[in-house]
Amino acid sequence: MQKFKRIKGTQDILPQQANLWQNIEQTIRNCMAQFNYQELRTPLFEQTELFTRSIGQTTDIVSKEMYTFHDRGQKNLTLKPEMTASMIRAYIENNLASTSSFTKLYYITPLFRQENPQAGRLRQFHQFGAEALGSLSPQVDVEIILLALEIYNRLGITDLSLMINSVGDPQSREVFTAILKSYLKPLLDQYCSNCQKRYDTNPLRILDCKEENCSRLNLKAPRLIDYLSPESSQHFEQVQSLLIDHGVKFELNPFLVRGLDYYTRTVFEITSRELGSQDAICGGGRYDLLAEQLGGNPTPAVGFASGMERLLMVLAAQNKLPQNNERLQIYIAPLGDRATHQASLLLQRLRHRGYKADQDYAQRSLKSQMREANRYNAQLVILIGDNEIDQNLYSIKDMRNGQQYSVKIDEIDQFLEKTL
């Protein structure tokens, strides 16, 4: 009979790994709460046009990587390849602006892109991120960066680098694009095939190409930050000044443009040398025009997204993976049919009282049950056999120090309260 396997580019997160993910997610949630960001959850699929309109028709995500399909009603749907468009759609549709002029949201979610699977890049992957909507203040740009850095700091990650740039406003980019194309045109045949295609569709993306030869040619290219409008220039200067005031080290990278069309003004990436050439662990920026593009009122906004799988790679490389210190509090080891019945009743009562408890269901030998208790890292083992039932008591072994106790059945609650 055929054995089914997981789809290429996906993974099973096994129980031990899931505990690790939960620890990391809890750190993220705690930090988001302290920064006053609230969780928003959106559906796994959306109308395809939501992404083509927001991300951009010529981006790699839309042109090559989206999982798009027609449902039985012939609606054109797409599994979410990124989260910001969904967040903005939910923000507009649910009229979140009516409750506050400034809204702070976060998410932890699976996403989907049909790209070539490699380390840290899967077809179903996971991201967490934050979005702050309703303010043009450069202080919010900086808070978003500080929030991402604080999460990494709490997880113990070191040796990160912050790169920032400004992609200006549409007017700045229109002027700069013409200047950039003039520079690129005589050199175009020396660029990679992807960059040659981008020349007509999205020339700014050429500056972000990671191909060695393209990067070398870009070193002499004009810089967008030299053509910013006065408003965009002032905004970017304030972002840099605030980062300096907060003691945050950063590198100005004039070739950083990010891969999505909706960005305006500040863009940034946080990188780790542990990830090799594809070194970004986090990316984000400002997208002041996106809400209006998706049918909402003009709403300035800024956010970041961070890949969970890439985060785990960095934690593993730096030996900073959270330790799973959770222990089963009580394991019940029954011997015989009478004991098995009594163990079941005791187990349910213990769980109702809030203890993390389990029992043997396979009627194994005491030796095998003790091995199972060790596997669960149980603190106490309650042994129940015919002798214990006849004497109206439980035999208890404290696995932390090896001590053994005989406890009357009607005194078990007091004993556990004192011991655990």
SEZAMI-877637 format. One record per residue (C-alpha): residue number from 1; y, z, x. Coordinates in steps of 0.02 Angstrom, whole numbers. Layout:
<zavos>
NUM, Y, Z, X $
...
</zavos>
This chain:
<zavos>
1, 0, 0, 0 $
2, 176, -42, 61 $
3, 272, 98, 145 $
4, 456, 94, 104 $
5, 584, 121, 241 $
6, 769, 159, 235 $
7, 888, 11, 234 $
8, 953, -49, 402 $
9, 1113, 40, 447 $
10, 1077, 195, 343 $
11, 1004, 363, 390 $
12, 910, 510, 316 $
13, 1001, 674, 346 $
14, 856, 796, 363 $
15, 870, 980, 313 $
16, 912, 1046, 487 $
17, 1043, 910, 508 $
18, 1109, 942, 333 $
19, 1143, 1124, 380 $
20, 1243, 1059, 528 $
21, 1343, 942, 415 $
22, 1376, 1084, 293 $
23, 1445, 1194, 433 $
24, 1563, 1057, 489 $
25, 1615, 1016, 311 $
26, 1654, 1199, 279 $
27, 1769, 1203, 431 $
28, 1856, 1048, 365 $
29, 1874, 1122, 190 $
30, 1941, 1287, 257 $
31, 2071, 1199, 362 $
32, 2123, 1082, 220 $
33, 2147, 1233, 107 $
34, 2257, 1322, 234 $
35, 2366, 1167, 245 $
36, 2370, 1165, 52 $
37, 2273, 1001, 29 $
38, 2165, 987, -127 $
39, 2004, 889, -141 $
40, 1997, 727, -242 $
41, 1831, 639, -275 $
42, 1826, 458, -330 $
43, 1682, 344, -385 $
44, 1575, 258, -253 $
45, 1624, 86, -317 $
46, 1787, 10, -376 $
47, 1854, -157, -435 $
48, 1846, -278, -288 $
49, 2028, -327, -308 $
50, 2082, -149, -269 $
51, 2024, -176, -89 $
52, 2072, -359, -68 $
53, 2248, -319, -124 $
54, 2270, -161, -21 $
55, 2171, -190, 138 $
56, 2214, -375, 153 $
57, 2115, -535, 125 $
58, 2112, -580, 309 $
59, 2050, -414, 376 $
60, 1873, -402, 443 $
61, 1829, -273, 310 $
62, 1871, -389, 165 $
63, 1817, -554, 242 $
64, 1653, -496, 322 $
65, 1598, -319, 283 $
66, 1615, -270, 100 $
67, 1465, -239, -13 $
68, 1523, -337, -165 $
69, 1422, -376, -322 $
70, 1435, -421, -506 $
71, 1372, -295, -631 $
72, 1285, -344, -793 $
73, 1453, -365, -876 $
74, 1502, -486, -735 $
75, 1636, -369, -669 $
76, 1668, -396, -484 $
77, 1637, -227, -400 $
78, 1632, -163, -221 $
79, 1558, -9, -140 $
80, 1704, 84, -60 $
81, 1732, 22, 119 $
82, 1878, 141, 145 $
83, 1958, 281, 46 $
84, 2147, 266, 42 $
85, 2152, 129, -90 $
86, 2038, 232, -203 $
87, 2145, 386, -178 $
88, 2303, 291, -225 $
89, 2217, 212, -375 $
90, 2164, 386, -437 $
91, 2338, 455, -400 $
92, 2419, 320, -507 $
93, 2290, 315, -646 $
94, 2288, 504, -671 $
95, 2477, 518, -655 $
96, 2467, 652, -522 $
97, 2651, 626, -483 $
98, 2693, 705, -652 $
99, 2632, 876, -594 $
100, 2723, 873, -427 $
101, 2840, 757, -334 $
102, 2740, 793, -176 $
103, 2550, 788, -180 $
104, 2427, 834, -42 $
105, 2247, 775, -60 $
106, 2089, 768, 46 $
107, 1914, 696, 33 $
108, 1742, 699, 111 $
109, 1642, 547, 57 $
110, 1513, 413, 99 $
111, 1581, 236, 127 $
112, 1498, 66, 149 $
113, 1526, -81, 267 $
114, 1400, -216, 310 $
115, 1431, -224, 497 $
116, 1310, -227, 643 $
117, 1238, -51, 656 $
118, 1268, 39, 821 $
119, 1298, 215, 882 $
120, 1427, 296, 769 $
121, 1441, 140, 658 $
122, 1323, 132, 510 $
123, 1323, 30, 351 $
124, 1329, 189, 249 $
125, 1440, 309, 344 $
126, 1544, 462, 301 $
127, 1727, 501, 319 $
128, 1843, 645, 287 $
129, 2029, 625, 276 $
130, 2193, 679, 199 $
131, 2336, 595, 108 $
132, 2512, 664, 80 $
133, 2607, 571, -56 $
134, 2789, 579, -108 $
135, 2890, 611, 51 $
136, 2976, 498, 177 $
137, 3002, 642, 297 $
138, 2939, 618, 476 $
139, 2886, 801, 464 $
140, 2745, 746, 349 $
141, 2687, 615, 477 $
142, 2678, 755, 604 $
143, 2591, 876, 485 $
144, 2453, 747, 454 $
145, 2426, 731, 642 $
146, 2429, 919, 665 $
147, 2302, 939, 525 $
148, 2178, 820, 608 $
149, 2202, 903, 778 $
150, 2181, 1077, 702 $
151, 2013, 1028, 626 $
152, 1950, 964, 794 $
153, 2017, 1119, 880 $
154, 1923, 1234, 760 $
155, 1764, 1137, 793 $
156, 1790, 1166, 979 $
157, 1820, 986, 1030 $
158, 1919, 963, 1190 $
159, 1984, 817, 1293 $
160, 2058, 716, 1150 $
161, 2200, 592, 1167 $
162, 2333, 551, 1037 $
163, 2409, 376, 1035 $
164, 2554, 333, 922 $
165, 2657, 180, 879 $
166, 2769, 114, 741 $
167, 2734, -48, 648 $
168, 2903, -36, 564 $
169, 2948, -99, 392 $
170, 2914, -274, 320 $
171, 3083, -337, 380 $
172, 3050, -278, 558 $
173, 2878, -358, 558 $
174, 2942, -523, 490 $
175, 3065, -539, 634 $
176, 2937, -481, 762 $
177, 2797, -594, 698 $
178, 2901, -749, 732 $
179, 2939, -688, 910 $
180, 2757, -641, 940 $
181, 2692, -810, 884 $
182, 2812, -896, 1001 $
183, 2739, -795, 1145 $
184, 2558, -823, 1091 $
185, 2564, -1009, 1053 $
186, 2556, -1079, 1232 $
187, 2422, -950, 1279 $
188, 2316, -962, 1121 $
189, 2172, -1060, 1198 $
190, 2146, -915, 1321 $
191, 2119, -789, 1181 $
192, 1952, -753, 1097 $
193, 1899, -850, 942 $
194, 1941, -705, 827 $
195, 2117, -694, 895 $
196, 2139, -881, 876 $
197, 2096, -864, 692 $
198, 2215, -718, 673 $
199, 2360, -819, 743 $
200, 2389, -899, 572 $
201, 2324, -760, 460 $
202, 2373, -595, 542 $
203, 2449, -613, 716 $
204, 2487, -428, 734 $
205, 2301, -393, 742 $
206, 2292, -493, 904 $
207, 2384, -350, 989 $
208, 2243, -232, 941 $
209, 2102, -340, 1011 $
210, 1983, -245, 1125 $
211, 1919, -399, 1219 $
212, 1960, -377, 1403 $
213, 2045, -545, 1426 $
214, 2146, -528, 1266 $
215, 2203, -354, 1317 $
216, 2259, -423, 1485 $
217, 2359, -564, 1403 $
218, 2438, -439, 1283 $
219, 2512, -336, 1424 $
220, 2658, -457, 1436 $
221, 2675, -483, 1248 $
222, 2834, -428, 1158 $
223, 2828, -252, 1084 $
224, 2856, -219, 901 $
225, 2945, -54, 937 $
226, 3083, -155, 1023 $
227, 3119, -245, 859 $
228, 3117, -101, 735 $
229, 3253, -86, 604 $
230, 3375, 58, 633 $
231, 3291, 160, 495 $
232, 3115, 134, 564 $
233, 3174, 168, 741 $
234, 3258, 331, 691 $
235, 3103, 385, 594 $
236, 2990, 353, 744 $
237, 3106, 446, 862 $
238, 3101, 597, 747 $
239, 2911, 591, 741 $
240, 2904, 593, 932 $
241, 3032, 732, 944 $
242, 2937, 842, 820 $
243, 2772, 814, 912 $
244, 2856, 869, 1073 $
245, 2927, 1023, 986 $
246, 2749, 1067, 929 $
247, 2684, 1048, 1106 $
248, 2574, 900, 1059 $
249, 2543, 778, 1201 $
250, 2540, 595, 1152 $
251, 2542, 421, 1226 $
252, 2652, 283, 1159 $
253, 2540, 131, 1134 $
254, 2643, -22, 1083 $
255, 2484, -122, 1049 $
256, 2416, -1, 919 $
257, 2432, -83, 748 $
258, 2276, -20, 655 $
259, 2162, -138, 559 $
260, 2229, -126, 381 $
261, 2375, -222, 309 $
262, 2452, -79, 211 $
263, 2523, 22, 358 $
264, 2710, 44, 382 $
265, 2806, 139, 515 $
266, 2700, 274, 602 $
267, 2522, 231, 652 $
268, 2411, 337, 763 $
269, 2237, 358, 834 $
270, 2150, 509, 909 $
271, 2021, 456, 1038 $
272, 1881, 536, 1139 $
273, 1812, 471, 1303 $
274, 1640, 527, 1241 $
275, 1634, 374, 1126 $
276, 1646, 237, 1258 $
277, 1748, 80, 1224 $
278, 1755, 110, 1035 $
279, 1837, 277, 1067 $
280, 1933, 316, 907 $
281, 1876, 473, 817 $
282, 2021, 469, 694 $
283, 2154, 348, 637 $
284, 2295, 347, 514 $
285, 2476, 317, 478 $
286, 2608, 290, 346 $
287, 2587, 170, 199 $
288, 2746, 182, 97 $
289, 2721, 20, -1 $
290, 2539, 36, -54 $
291, 2564, 129, -219 $
292, 2686, -3, -279 $
293, 2567, -143, -224 $
294, 2431, -63, -332 $
295, 2540, -54, -488 $
296, 2618, 118, -469 $
297, 2794, 179, -439 $
298, 2862, 169, -262 $
299, 2781, 317, -173 $
300, 2797, 351, 14 $
301, 2634, 413, 87 $
302, 2545, 453, 250 $
303, 2365, 498, 291 $
304, 2219, 496, 411 $
305, 2032, 462, 407 $
306, 1898, 525, 525 $
307, 1717, 469, 539 $
308, 1588, 608, 523 $
309, 1454, 518, 624 $
310, 1574, 489, 768 $
311, 1631, 669, 757 $
312, 1450, 726, 774 $
313, 1430, 615, 928 $
314, 1578, 699, 1012 $
315, 1518, 873, 966 $
316, 1345, 834, 1035 $
317, 1416, 762, 1197 $
318, 1520, 919, 1223 $
319, 1379, 1038, 1172 $
320, 1487, 1101, 1029 $
321, 1370, 1069, 882 $
322, 1379, 1219, 765 $
323, 1227, 1332, 773 $
324, 1129, 1361, 615 $
325, 1127, 1551, 606 $
326, 1069, 1562, 427 $
327, 912, 1665, 402 $
328, 797, 1688, 257 $
329, 824, 1869, 211 $
330, 656, 1907, 131 $
331, 487, 1822, 139 $
332, 350, 1888, 23 $
333, 172, 1874, 87 $
334, 47, 1905, -54 $
335, -141, 1924, -25 $
336, -249, 1890, -178 $
337, -220, 1837, -358 $
338, -149, 2004, -417 $
339, -27, 2007, -272 $
340, 26, 1826, -301 $
341, 73, 1866, -481 $
342, 170, 2022, -430 $
343, 255, 1927, -288 $
344, 319, 1797, -410 $
345, 398, 1931, -520 $
346, 474, 2021, -370 $
347, 540, 1858, -297 $
348, 636, 1811, -453 $
349, 710, 1986, -466 $
350, 768, 1980, -285 $
351, 849, 1811, -310 $
352, 940, 1876, -463 $
353, 1008, 2015, -354 $
354, 1078, 1887, -233 $
355, 950, 1891, -93 $
356, 896, 1733, -4 $
357, 708, 1746, -29 $
358, 546, 1648, -37 $
359, 359, 1675, -43 $
360, 194, 1595, 6 $
361, 121, 1480, -129 $
362, -33, 1418, -36 $
363, -138, 1578, -32 $
364, -149, 1569, 157 $
365, -207, 1703, 277 $
366, -88, 1842, 326 $
367, -76, 1769, 501 $
368, -24, 1599, 432 $
369, 103, 1679, 316 $
370, 181, 1776, 458 $
371, 197, 1614, 556 $
372, 285, 1538, 406 $
373, 403, 1687, 397 $
374, 445, 1660, 580 $
375, 478, 1476, 547 $
376, 605, 1526, 415 $
377, 678, 1655, 534 $
378, 654, 1786, 397 $
379, 731, 1957, 422 $
380, 602, 2053, 319 $
381, 425, 2016, 263 $
382, 361, 2107, 109 $
383, 171, 2116, 113 $
384, 81, 2138, -53 $
385, -108, 2161, -65 $
386, -229, 2254, -177 $
387, -202, 2417, -80 $
388, -13, 2406, -102 $
389, -31, 2372, -289 $
390, -152, 2517, -311 $
391, -35, 2635, -218 $
392, 121, 2570, -308 $
393, 212, 2523, -148 $
394, 260, 2379, -35 $
395, 224, 2361, 152 $
396, 379, 2292, 237 $
397, 396, 2225, 414 $
398, 569, 2208, 491 $
399, 555, 2048, 594 $
400, 713, 2090, 690 $
401, 641, 2243, 778 $
402, 456, 2247, 731 $
403, 466, 2409, 633 $
404, 355, 2432, 480 $
405, 387, 2531, 322 $
406, 296, 2584, 164 $
407, 417, 2585, 18 $
408, 383, 2638, -161 $
409, 407, 2499, -286 $
410, 543, 2591, -382 $
411, 637, 2623, -219 $
412, 638, 2444, -155 $
413, 817, 2407, -211 $
414, 889, 2556, -117 $
415, 788, 2511, 37 $
416, 846, 2331, 40 $
417, 1027, 2381, 12 $
418, 1018, 2498, 160 $
419, 920, 2380, 273 $
420, 1006, 2215, 238 $
</zavos>
